[in-house]
Amino acid sequence: MADKNLADKSMANTSTPGQAQHPTPEYPGQSLGITGLVFSFVLPLVGLVLGVIAWNWSKKWGVHNAPARAAVVVGAVIMTVGLIIYVAWIIAAGPYLLQVMQMRWGMRG
């Protein structure tokens, strides 16, 4: 009986003696949260959507997903700043663009 338990234990560890075992905890939404975080710097709307999806998946499983939260925050902040810059540019360039349109095409404003 002791030999059978010993054989079962030796079969459980199939890694080589010099190889370190580092289990990576995998939870729902982890990879999607990281993907969302990366996308939130490049395409903030896509990163925001992916982050929200990953956050909801993790919430259903009761797991804290930091990359998903970061993707939501970073995506929202970058989108907000981009929108503010866009509106400021329209306000600043509006009079100039109106003047150019009047000169070139004879439009009146």
GIUR-V208052 format. One record per run of one state. SS is the DSSP state (~ for helix, > for strand, _ for the rest). FROM is the first residue (numbers start at 1). TO is the last residue. If there is no record, write none. Layout:
[[SS;FROM;TO] [SS;FROM;TO]]
//
This chain:
[[_;1;1] [~;2;12] [_;13;29] [~;30;42] [_;43;43] [~;44;61] [_;62;65] [~;66;105] [_;106;109]]
//
